[in-house]
């Protein structure tokens, strides 16, 4: 009697030396992503590679390549195998169901986490070749990512492994892998380092009365982490004076700790003096971060309203920001809180502006003069230059630099003009098929393929019939070439449909091959050009028969299924055992007549035994108790 098995002890021992050579790299003690960089390991036909994802000496997954039948070879990932105590029942890969469960080939940056499309099978086919036709999303590709979930420490974690795959012959090459050590946290494919939190002031501005006592502002971290930064007073932008208008104890640095709070409160003590001084400002800045990125607002401006009366009229800008296009002419308004005789000086803050005076803009009509008997609003003009340079968004910051007469500077004392560039370089889009392969049942009526652009563009491309085993006209209809047309600002995905003929011929699964050619306009083909394999699944089979009627003996004894094949011919037949969830527990090619097979250690429950040869399926339900 020969016992079937899903692995080989000799191959596992041979690869343990490779597994021991893996090098794990983490960023620091609090890093979330654990990255493992190992020497590239290639698995050939008949070889197995155990993978310990988290370094706890327990094998989580296994890669292997095998000849399933004389004309069918495959590279496969296994996430659970009780025979050698591998993996866990929840160790699955992201994938899709075709004829078999297949693993999906992800691109760098694709998110791997809850709801990502994990297939609930312990086995995921990655690349295979059957009678000269290739299958599997990894077939013939390099540097693609397989997303997986696995159990470690009693909890579910997510990760990726980077693979190359060939199909003639079938090989799998493991390059590196990583997982997030926080349970249930998604990880982008290819991510090797943990994210860095953002730090900023909770609010950009606040106004407080001189007699309020204490002002407060918060520094916020986007998520809990070890991080710090320096908070300083920008004396160049502040109009209030430390010591006479306020006191601020500089907390050097503002420090956060991993697992701790994400808000740090700063206090500014306001001094209630007797000077008539109008509104004054204190500007705090975040600088010199460690373990964090400083983002806007990186400054906090506190305005202290003077409580001494009477105050002179104040002059301020009517708006904090303006939007403009190149070629626009803007009128910028300033207003007096009441009628007064006052002259106001306006200047460009070159340090805060990204646009350049003369080449990007000019302005006129300053200084501004207010009179007690005149209007409360005065204006100056800004001409935006319409140049031909592609320069992106620019801004001009105008500020009140001084006043004379009976007036003071009010708030806002500055305004920003944001200039939107109208010169855009044409963007060339890459055109590809959305998938490397698609499948449809013969009785579906049609199958659909998608052509993708990397971005919207005016262009066209031909979908060309380039081969396959199906016959155009009898198995399907397609008028080649089919021109797909896209427009700038329109969709980036277009579909085409291929009618499929539901005949009654028992012919097996057939393929149709398409290529992309003749890209024109603002798009180009990828290198190498994209191709698409469509698989028509034949739904014509000879009648299913009972194994007993065919002289095949199938029975259960204890926790073992026994199969005796005294009459079955040697014609590339095979057997397979499924549980009631449809998961394949054992698959074996039948090599000789009179063979007897036993599959042991099956838990209690119902199982389906299926045998296939000469286009016929023989099935029997078995109960293990």
C-alpha positions as CSV (number, residue, x, y, z in Angstrom):
1,X,0.0,0.0,0.0
2,X,1.3,3.5,-0.9
3,X,0.3,6.5,1.3
4,X,-0.1,9.8,-0.5
5,X,1.5,13.0,1.0
6,X,1.5,16.7,0.3
7,X,5.3,17.2,1.1
8,X,8.6,15.4,1.2
9,X,10.8,15.2,4.3
10,X,14.0,15.1,2.3
11,X,13.2,18.4,0.6
12,X,12.2,20.1,3.9
13,X,15.6,19.1,5.4
14,X,17.4,20.4,2.4
15,X,15.9,23.8,2.6
16,X,16.2,24.3,6.4
17,X,19.7,25.7,5.8
18,X,18.2,28.4,3.5
19,X,15.5,29.3,6.1
20,X,18.2,29.7,8.8
21,X,20.0,32.2,6.6
22,X,17.2,34.7,6.6
23,X,18.1,38.2,7.8
24,X,15.3,40.1,9.7
25,X,15.5,43.9,9.7
26,X,13.3,46.2,12.0
27,X,13.6,49.9,12.3
28,X,13.6,50.2,16.1
29,X,12.0,48.7,19.2
30,X,8.6,50.2,18.5
31,X,8.6,49.5,14.7
32,X,5.3,48.0,13.4
33,X,6.6,46.5,10.2
34,X,9.0,43.5,10.5
35,X,11.0,43.1,7.2
36,X,13.0,40.0,6.3
37,X,15.6,40.3,3.5
38,X,16.9,36.8,2.6
39,X,19.2,35.6,-0.3
40,X,17.0,34.9,-3.3
41,X,15.9,31.3,-3.1
42,X,14.5,29.4,-6.1
43,X,12.3,26.4,-5.8
44,X,12.4,23.9,-8.7
45,X,10.1,21.0,-9.6
46,X,10.2,18.5,-6.8
47,X,11.5,21.0,-4.2
48,X,9.8,22.5,-1.1
49,X,10.7,25.7,0.8
50,X,9.4,26.2,4.4
51,X,8.9,29.9,5.4
52,X,9.0,31.1,9.0
53,X,7.5,34.6,8.8
54,X,7.9,35.7,12.4
55,X,11.1,33.9,13.4
56,X,9.4,31.7,16.1
57,X,10.8,28.5,14.5
58,X,7.2,27.5,13.5
59,X,6.8,27.2,9.7
60,X,3.9,29.5,8.6
61,X,3.8,28.8,4.8
62,X,5.5,26.5,2.3
63,X,6.3,27.0,-1.3
64,X,6.6,24.0,-3.6
65,X,6.8,23.1,-7.3
66,X,5.5,19.8,-8.5
67,X,4.5,17.8,-11.6
68,X,0.8,17.1,-10.8
69,X,0.4,15.1,-14.0
70,X,2.9,14.4,-16.9
71,X,1.6,17.5,-18.7
72,X,0.7,19.7,-15.7
73,X,3.3,21.4,-13.5
74,X,2.5,24.0,-10.8
75,X,4.1,26.3,-8.3
76,X,1.9,26.5,-5.1
77,X,1.7,28.2,-1.7
78,X,0.4,26.1,1.3
79,X,-0.7,27.9,4.4
80,X,-1.8,24.9,6.5
81,X,-0.7,21.2,6.5
82,X,-1.4,19.0,9.5
83,X,1.0,16.3,8.3
84,X,4.0,18.3,9.3
85,X,2.2,20.8,11.7
86,X,2.7,23.6,9.2
87,X,0.8,26.9,9.3
88,X,-2.6,27.6,10.8
89,X,-6.2,27.1,9.5
90,X,-6.4,30.9,9.1
91,X,-3.2,31.3,7.0
92,X,-4.6,32.4,3.6
93,X,-3.4,34.3,0.6
94,X,-5.2,37.1,-1.4
95,X,-6.5,35.6,-4.6
96,X,-9.4,34.6,-6.7
97,X,-11.3,31.4,-7.7
98,X,-10.9,30.1,-11.2
99,X,-10.8,26.4,-11.9
100,X,-8.6,26.3,-8.8
101,X,-7.8,28.8,-6.1
102,X,-5.2,31.2,-7.5
103,X,-3.0,33.8,-5.7
104,X,-3.3,37.4,-6.9
105,X,-0.1,39.2,-8.1
106,X,-0.2,42.6,-6.3
107,X,1.7,45.7,-7.2
108,X,3.8,47.8,-4.8
109,X,1.6,49.9,-2.6
110,X,-1.6,47.7,-2.9
111,X,-3.1,47.5,0.6
112,X,-3.2,44.1,2.3
113,X,-5.6,43.9,5.3
114,X,-9.2,43.2,6.3
115,X,-11.5,42.8,3.3
116,X,-8.6,42.4,0.8
117,X,-10.1,39.3,-0.9
118,X,-8.4,36.4,0.9
119,X,-9.4,33.0,-0.5
120,X,-10.4,30.5,2.3
121,X,-8.2,27.7,0.9
122,X,-5.0,26.3,2.4
123,X,-3.6,26.1,-1.2
124,X,-3.0,28.9,-3.6
125,X,-1.8,28.2,-7.2
126,X,0.7,30.9,-8.3
127,X,2.0,29.7,-11.7
128,X,1.4,26.6,-13.7
129,X,1.6,25.2,-17.2
130,X,-0.9,22.7,-18.6
131,X,-0.5,21.2,-22.0
132,X,1.5,24.3,-23.1
133,X,-1.0,26.8,-21.7
134,X,0.1,29.0,-18.7
135,X,-2.1,29.8,-15.7
136,X,-1.8,31.8,-12.5
137,X,-1.3,35.5,-11.9
138,X,2.4,35.2,-11.2
139,X,3.2,33.1,-14.4
140,X,6.3,34.6,-16.1
141,X,6.4,37.7,-13.9
142,X,9.0,39.2,-11.6
143,X,8.9,41.3,-8.5
144,X,5.2,40.8,-7.8
145,X,3.7,40.7,-4.3
146,X,1.6,38.0,-2.7
147,X,-0.5,39.3,0.1
148,X,-1.1,36.9,3.0
149,X,-2.7,36.7,6.5
150,X,-1.3,34.4,9.2
151,X,-1.7,33.7,12.9
152,X,1.1,34.6,15.3
153,X,0.8,35.1,19.0
154,X,-2.8,34.0,18.8
155,X,-3.9,36.9,16.6
156,X,-4.3,37.6,12.8
157,X,-1.5,39.6,11.1
158,X,-1.1,40.8,7.6
159,X,2.0,40.7,5.3
160,X,3.5,40.3,1.9
161,X,6.2,38.2,0.1
162,X,7.9,39.3,-3.1
163,X,8.2,36.5,-5.8
164,X,9.4,35.7,-9.3
165,X,7.8,32.9,-11.2
166,X,8.6,31.0,-14.4
167,X,6.4,28.4,-16.1
168,X,8.6,26.5,-18.6
169,X,9.9,25.0,-16.4
170,X,7.9,26.0,-13.3
171,X,10.0,27.7,-10.6
172,X,9.2,30.1,-7.7
173,X,11.8,32.5,-6.3
174,X,11.3,34.1,-2.9
175,X,13.1,37.4,-2.6
176,X,11.9,39.0,0.7
177,X,8.9,39.4,2.9
178,X,7.4,41.5,5.7
179,X,4.5,41.7,8.1
180,X,3.0,44.2,10.5
181,X,3.5,43.1,14.1
182,X,0.4,44.9,15.2
183,X,-2.6,42.5,15.0
184,X,-5.3,43.4,12.5
185,X,-3.3,46.3,10.9
186,X,-3.2,46.6,7.1
187,X,0.2,46.8,5.4
188,X,1.0,48.2,1.9
189,X,2.7,45.7,-0.5
190,X,6.4,46.3,-0.5
191,X,6.4,48.4,2.7
192,X,9.6,47.9,4.7
193,X,9.4,50.6,7.3
194,X,6.8,51.9,9.7
195,X,5.0,55.2,9.0
196,X,6.2,58.4,10.6
197,X,3.6,60.5,12.4
198,X,2.7,64.1,11.5
199,X,3.0,66.9,14.0
200,X,1.3,70.2,13.9
201,X,-0.5,72.9,15.9
202,X,-4.2,72.1,16.4
203,X,-5.2,75.6,15.3
204,X,-3.3,78.2,13.3
205,X,-4.7,81.2,15.1
206,X,-6.5,82.3,18.2
207,X,-7.6,85.7,19.7
208,X,-7.6,86.4,23.4
209,X,-8.2,89.5,25.6
210,X,-5.4,91.1,27.4
211,X,-7.1,90.5,30.7
212,X,-7.8,86.7,30.0
213,X,-4.9,85.5,32.1
214,X,-3.6,82.5,30.1
215,X,-3.9,81.4,26.5
216,X,-3.6,77.7,25.5
217,X,-2.6,76.0,22.3
218,X,-2.2,72.3,21.5
219,X,0.5,70.5,19.5
220,X,-1.0,67.4,17.9
221,X,0.7,64.1,16.8
222,X,-1.3,62.1,14.2
223,X,-0.7,58.8,16.1
224,X,1.0,57.7,19.3
225,X,4.8,57.4,18.8
226,X,8.2,58.4,20.2
227,X,8.6,61.9,18.8
228,X,9.6,65.4,19.8
229,X,10.2,68.9,18.4
230,X,11.3,72.4,19.4
231,X,8.7,75.2,20.0
232,X,10.2,78.7,19.7
233,X,8.9,82.2,19.4
234,X,9.3,83.8,16.0
235,X,10.3,87.2,17.1
236,X,10.5,88.5,13.5
237,X,6.7,87.8,13.0
238,X,5.6,88.6,16.6
239,X,4.5,92.1,17.5
240,X,4.0,91.4,21.2
241,X,7.1,91.6,23.5
242,X,8.1,88.7,25.8
243,X,8.3,89.9,29.4
244,X,6.1,93.0,29.0
245,X,3.1,91.6,27.0
246,X,3.4,87.9,27.8
247,X,5.5,85.2,29.3
248,X,6.1,81.7,27.7
249,X,8.3,79.0,29.2
250,X,9.8,77.3,26.2
251,X,9.3,73.5,26.6
252,X,12.4,72.2,24.9
253,X,11.5,69.9,23.4
254,X,7.7,69.0,23.2
255,X,8.0,65.3,23.7
256,X,5.6,62.4,23.0
257,X,6.0,58.7,23.8
258,X,4.7,55.6,22.0
259,X,1.5,54.4,23.6
260,X,1.0,57.8,25.3
261,X,-1.0,60.9,24.6
262,X,-1.1,62.6,21.1
263,X,-1.9,66.1,22.4
264,X,0.6,68.4,24.1
265,X,-0.8,71.6,25.6
266,X,1.2,74.9,25.7
267,X,0.4,77.8,28.0
268,X,1.1,81.5,27.3
269,X,0.6,83.8,30.3
270,X,-0.8,87.2,29.2
271,X,0.3,90.4,31.0
272,X,-2.5,93.0,31.5
273,X,-0.5,96.2,31.1
274,X,-1.9,99.8,30.9
275,X,-0.4,100.7,27.5
276,X,-2.7,101.6,24.6
277,X,-1.1,99.4,22.0
278,X,-3.8,97.8,19.9
279,X,-3.8,94.1,18.9
280,X,-0.5,92.4,19.2
281,X,0.7,88.9,18.1
282,X,2.7,86.1,19.5
283,X,3.9,83.6,16.8
284,X,5.0,80.1,17.9
285,X,6.9,77.8,15.5
286,X,7.5,74.0,15.5
287,X,11.0,73.2,14.4
288,X,13.7,70.4,14.5
289,X,11.4,67.3,14.7
290,X,12.7,63.9,15.7
291,X,10.6,60.9,14.8
292,X,7.9,63.0,13.1
293,X,7.1,65.1,10.1
294,X,6.0,68.7,10.8
295,X,3.0,69.7,8.6
296,X,0.8,72.8,8.4
297,X,-0.1,74.5,10.5
298,X,3.4,74.6,11.8
299,X,3.0,78.1,13.3
300,X,0.4,79.3,15.8
301,X,-0.4,83.0,15.9
302,X,-2.0,84.3,19.1
303,X,-3.5,87.8,18.9
304,X,-3.8,89.7,22.1
305,X,-6.6,92.3,22.0
306,X,-5.7,95.4,24.0
307,X,-8.2,96.3,26.7
308,X,-7.2,99.9,27.1
309,X,-9.6,102.4,25.5
310,X,-9.9,104.5,23.4
311,X,-8.1,102.7,20.6
312,X,-7.3,104.3,17.4
313,X,-9.0,103.0,14.3
314,X,-7.2,99.9,12.9
315,X,-6.4,99.1,9.3
316,X,-6.6,95.5,8.0
317,X,-6.9,93.4,4.9
318,X,-10.4,92.5,3.9
319,X,-9.5,88.9,3.1
320,X,-6.8,86.5,4.3
321,X,-6.4,84.7,0.9
322,X,-7.2,85.3,-2.8
323,X,-7.2,82.9,-5.7
324,X,-6.0,83.9,-9.1
325,X,-5.0,82.6,-12.5
326,X,-2.1,83.7,-14.6
327,X,-3.2,86.8,-16.5
328,X,-5.7,88.0,-13.9
329,X,-5.7,91.5,-12.5
330,X,-6.7,91.7,-8.8
331,X,-8.0,94.5,-6.6
332,X,-6.8,94.0,-3.0
333,X,-8.9,95.8,-0.4
334,X,-7.9,97.2,3.0
335,X,-10.5,98.7,5.4
336,X,-10.4,101.1,8.3
337,X,-12.5,100.2,11.4
338,X,-13.7,103.8,11.3
339,X,-13.0,107.0,9.4
340,X,-9.5,108.3,10.1
341,X,-6.6,110.1,8.6
342,X,-4.0,107.4,7.9
343,X,-1.3,106.4,5.5
344,X,-0.6,102.6,5.1
345,X,2.6,101.1,3.7
346,X,2.2,97.8,1.9
347,X,5.1,95.4,0.9
348,X,5.8,91.9,-0.3
349,X,7.1,89.4,2.2
350,X,9.7,87.9,-0.1
351,X,10.6,85.2,2.5
352,X,7.1,83.8,2.6
353,X,6.3,84.3,-1.1
354,X,7.2,81.8,-3.8
355,X,6.2,84.0,-6.8
356,X,8.9,86.5,-8.0
357,X,8.1,90.2,-8.4
358,X,8.4,91.5,-12.0
359,X,8.6,88.0,-13.6
360,X,5.5,86.6,-12.0
361,X,3.6,89.8,-10.9
362,X,3.7,93.5,-10.5
363,X,1.6,95.7,-8.2
364,X,0.7,99.4,-8.0
365,X,-1.3,101.9,-6.0
366,X,0.6,101.9,-2.7
367,X,0.9,103.4,-0.1
368,X,-2.8,103.7,0.6
369,X,-4.3,106.9,2.0
370,X,-7.4,107.0,4.2
371,X,-9.0,110.3,5.2
372,X,-11.5,111.2,7.9
373,X,-14.0,112.3,5.2
374,X,-13.4,109.6,2.7
375,X,-14.2,105.9,2.1
376,X,-13.4,103.3,4.8
377,X,-12.0,101.0,2.0
378,X,-8.9,101.6,-0.2
379,X,-7.4,99.3,-2.8
380,X,-4.2,98.5,-4.7
381,X,-3.8,96.5,-7.9
382,X,-1.9,93.3,-8.6
383,X,-1.2,92.2,-12.2
384,X,-0.5,88.5,-12.5
385,X,1.9,87.7,-15.4
386,X,0.7,85.1,-17.9
387,X,4.0,83.4,-18.7
388,X,4.7,80.1,-20.5
389,X,6.6,78.3,-17.7
390,X,5.2,75.1,-16.1
391,X,5.8,76.2,-12.5
392,X,2.9,74.9,-10.4
393,X,1.0,76.7,-7.6
394,X,2.8,79.9,-6.4
395,X,1.8,82.6,-3.9
396,X,2.4,86.2,-3.0
397,X,2.3,87.4,0.6
398,X,1.5,91.1,1.1
399,X,1.7,92.6,4.6
400,X,1.1,96.0,6.2
401,X,4.6,97.1,7.1
402,X,3.7,100.4,8.8
403,X,1.1,103.1,9.4
404,X,1.3,106.8,10.1
405,X,-1.4,109.1,11.3
406,X,-4.3,108.3,13.6
407,X,-4.5,104.5,13.1
408,X,-3.0,101.2,14.1
409,X,-2.3,97.9,12.3
410,X,-5.3,95.5,12.6
411,X,-5.9,91.8,11.9
412,X,-5.4,90.4,9.4
413,X,-2.3,92.4,8.7
414,X,-1.3,90.1,5.8
415,X,-3.0,88.5,2.8
416,X,-1.9,85.7,0.5
417,X,-2.6,85.5,-3.3
418,X,-2.5,81.9,-4.6
419,X,-1.7,81.8,-8.3
420,X,-2.8,78.7,-10.2
421,X,-0.5,77.9,-13.1
422,X,-2.3,77.6,-16.5
423,X,0.7,75.9,-18.2
424,X,0.3,72.2,-18.0
425,X,2.7,69.7,-19.7
426,X,0.9,66.9,-21.5
427,X,0.8,63.7,-19.6
428,X,1.5,60.5,-21.4
429,X,-0.6,57.6,-20.1
430,X,0.6,53.9,-20.0
431,X,-2.0,51.5,-21.5
432,X,-2.3,47.9,-20.2
433,X,-4.8,45.1,-19.8
434,X,-6.4,45.3,-16.4
435,X,-5.7,41.6,-15.8
436,X,-3.2,39.0,-17.1
437,X,-6.0,36.5,-17.5
438,X,-9.8,36.2,-17.3
439,X,-12.1,33.2,-17.3
440,X,-15.7,32.5,-18.3
441,X,-17.9,29.5,-18.5
442,X,-18.9,28.3,-22.0
443,X,-22.5,28.9,-21.1
444,X,-22.0,32.5,-19.9
445,X,-22.7,33.9,-23.4
446,X,-19.7,36.2,-23.4
447,X,-16.5,37.2,-21.5
448,X,-15.3,40.7,-20.9
449,X,-11.8,42.3,-20.8
450,X,-10.7,45.7,-19.5
451,X,-8.1,48.0,-20.9
452,X,-6.6,50.5,-18.4
453,X,-4.8,53.9,-18.7
454,X,-2.5,55.0,-15.9
455,X,-4.2,58.4,-16.2
456,X,-6.9,60.0,-18.5
457,X,-5.6,61.0,-21.9
458,X,-6.6,61.5,-25.5
459,X,-5.5,58.3,-27.2
460,X,-6.4,55.0,-28.8
461,X,-5.1,51.5,-28.9
462,X,-6.0,48.2,-30.7
463,X,-6.9,45.0,-29.0
464,X,-5.6,42.3,-31.3
465,X,-6.4,38.6,-31.4
466,X,-3.0,36.9,-31.2
467,X,-3.6,33.1,-30.7
468,X,-5.0,30.5,-28.3
469,X,-6.5,27.1,-28.5
470,X,-10.1,28.2,-29.1
471,X,-11.3,28.7,-32.7
472,X,-12.7,32.1,-33.8
473,X,-16.1,31.6,-35.4
474,X,-16.9,28.3,-33.8
475,X,-15.9,28.9,-30.1
476,X,-16.1,32.7,-30.0
477,X,-16.6,35.8,-32.1
478,X,-14.1,38.7,-32.2
479,X,-13.5,41.3,-35.0
480,X,-9.7,41.8,-34.7
481,X,-8.3,44.5,-34.3
482,X,-10.8,46.3,-32.0
483,X,-9.9,50.0,-31.5
484,X,-10.4,51.3,-27.9
485,X,-10.6,55.1,-27.7
486,X,-10.1,57.3,-24.6
487,X,-10.4,61.0,-24.1
488,X,-8.7,63.5,-21.7
489,X,-10.8,63.9,-18.6
490,X,-12.7,60.8,-19.3
491,X,-12.6,57.2,-18.0
492,X,-9.3,55.4,-17.6
493,X,-10.9,51.9,-17.9
494,X,-12.7,50.7,-21.0
495,X,-14.3,47.2,-21.5
496,X,-14.7,45.0,-24.5
497,X,-16.9,41.9,-24.8
498,X,-16.3,38.7,-26.6
499,X,-19.3,36.5,-27.4
500,X,-18.8,32.8,-26.5
501,X,-20.5,30.0,-28.3
502,X,-22.1,27.4,-26.0
503,X,-21.6,24.3,-28.1
504,X,-22.2,20.7,-27.0
505,X,-18.7,19.4,-27.8
506,X,-16.6,17.8,-25.0
507,X,-13.4,19.7,-25.8
508,X,-11.9,20.8,-22.5
509,X,-11.0,24.3,-21.5
510,X,-9.8,26.5,-24.3
511,X,-7.9,29.8,-24.4
512,X,-8.0,33.0,-26.4
513,X,-4.9,35.3,-26.4
514,X,-5.1,39.1,-27.0
515,X,-2.3,41.7,-27.3
516,X,-2.3,45.5,-27.3
517,X,-0.9,47.2,-30.4
518,X,-0.8,50.5,-32.3
519,X,-1.1,52.9,-29.3
520,X,-1.5,56.5,-30.7
521,X,-2.1,59.9,-29.2
522,X,-1.0,60.6,-25.6
523,X,-0.5,57.0,-24.5
524,X,2.1,54.4,-24.9
525,X,2.3,50.6,-24.4
526,X,4.2,49.2,-21.5
527,X,7.5,47.4,-22.0
528,X,6.9,44.5,-22.8
529,X,3.4,45.3,-24.2
530,X,0.5,43.9,-22.2
531,X,-1.2,40.6,-23.0
532,X,-4.4,38.9,-21.9
533,X,-5.3,35.3,-21.8
534,X,-9.0,34.4,-21.8
535,X,-10.0,30.9,-20.6
536,X,-13.3,29.4,-21.8
537,X,-14.3,26.7,-19.3
538,X,-15.9,23.8,-21.1
539,X,-19.2,22.8,-19.5
540,X,-19.7,19.6,-21.6
541,X,-18.8,16.4,-19.7
542,X,-19.8,12.8,-20.0
543,X,-22.3,11.7,-17.4
544,X,-21.1,11.4,-13.8
545,X,-21.1,7.7,-12.7
546,X,-20.9,5.9,-9.4
547,X,-17.5,4.6,-8.6
548,X,-19.1,1.3,-7.5
549,X,-20.5,0.8,-11.0
550,X,-17.0,1.3,-12.4
551,X,-15.4,-1.3,-10.2
552,X,-13.8,1.2,-7.9
553,X,-13.9,0.6,-4.2
554,X,-14.1,3.6,-1.8
555,X,-14.7,3.2,1.9
556,X,-13.8,4.7,5.3
557,X,-12.3,2.9,8.3
558,X,-11.5,4.9,11.5
559,X,-10.1,8.3,10.4
560,X,-8.8,6.9,7.1
561,X,-10.3,6.9,3.6
562,X,-9.3,3.8,1.5
563,X,-9.5,3.7,-2.3
564,X,-8.9,0.6,-4.3
565,X,-8.6,0.8,-8.1
566,X,-8.7,-2.7,-9.6
567,X,-10.2,-1.8,-12.9
568,X,-9.3,1.8,-13.6
569,X,-6.9,2.2,-16.7
570,X,-3.6,4.1,-16.6
571,X,-4.5,7.2,-18.7
572,X,-3.5,10.2,-16.6
573,X,-6.4,9.8,-14.2
574,X,-6.3,11.4,-10.8
575,X,-8.1,11.4,-7.5
576,X,-9.0,14.2,-5.1
577,X,-10.6,14.5,-1.6
578,X,-12.6,17.6,-0.6
579,X,-14.2,18.7,2.7
580,X,-17.7,20.1,2.6
581,X,-16.3,23.7,2.3
582,X,-14.9,22.7,-1.1
583,X,-11.3,22.7,0.1
584,X,-9.0,20.2,-1.6
585,X,-7.3,18.0,1.1
586,X,-5.5,15.6,-1.2
587,X,-4.9,15.3,-4.9
588,X,-2.8,12.5,-6.5
589,X,-2.2,11.2,-10.0
590,X,-3.0,7.5,-10.5
591,X,0.0,5.8,-12.0
592,X,-0.9,2.0,-12.1
593,X,-3.8,-0.4,-12.1
594,X,-4.5,-2.3,-8.9
595,X,-3.2,0.6,-6.8
596,X,-4.6,1.1,-3.3
597,X,-4.5,4.5,-1.7
598,X,-5.1,5.6,1.9
599,X,-5.5,9.2,3.2
600,X,-5.0,9.2,7.0
601,X,-5.6,11.5,10.0
602,X,-8.9,13.0,8.7
603,X,-11.0,14.7,11.4
604,X,-14.6,13.6,11.9
605,X,-17.0,14.8,9.2
606,X,-18.3,14.3,5.7
607,X,-15.9,14.2,2.7
608,X,-16.3,14.0,-1.1
609,X,-14.0,11.6,-3.0
610,X,-13.7,12.4,-6.7
611,X,-11.9,10.4,-9.4
612,X,-11.5,11.6,-13.0
613,X,-10.4,9.9,-16.2
614,X,-11.4,9.7,-19.8
615,X,-13.6,12.9,-19.4
616,X,-15.7,11.2,-16.6
617,X,-16.0,12.1,-12.9
618,X,-16.8,9.4,-10.3
619,X,-17.8,10.8,-6.9
620,X,-18.7,9.3,-3.5
621,X,-19.6,10.9,-0.1
622,X,-17.6,9.4,2.8
623,X,-18.3,9.9,6.5
624,X,-15.3,9.8,9.0
625,X,-16.2,9.2,12.7
